[in-house]
Amino acid sequence: MVTRQNLATKADTKRIEKKVDDNSADLKTLGQKVADNSKEIKTNRFYLADKLDDRFEEFKGIIIDFKDEILNHIDGAVKELETSRTERTMMGHQIDDHEKRISHLEVTSV
């Protein structure tokens, strides 16, 4: 059974409409803030991506310089090793030649 106490009055309806309008305005404001934050997030993402790319290029340059420095030192060491091997080979041939001469001298002097 419906009584007069259960029915909404015009004042109740107006109050509810006002609250709905207020909430609607709050939702629009909130939506705008979310949109603004999304734009800011995108801007920050691009900024960070650019900074990361810059750091990567900087780090890449450091690595390349370090690699070049290491290879230059290794080249020097390899050249020294090659020179040493060549000298040992030449000295080995000289020793063989000297041994042959000494043997020949020993044979002729006896």
Secondary structure, 3 states (H helix, E strand, C coil): CCCHHHCCCHHHHHHHHHHHHHHHHHHHHHHHHHHHHHHHHHHHHHHHHHHHHHHHHHHHHHHHHHHHHHHHHHHHHHHHHHHHHHHHHHHHHHHHHHHHHHHHHHHHHC
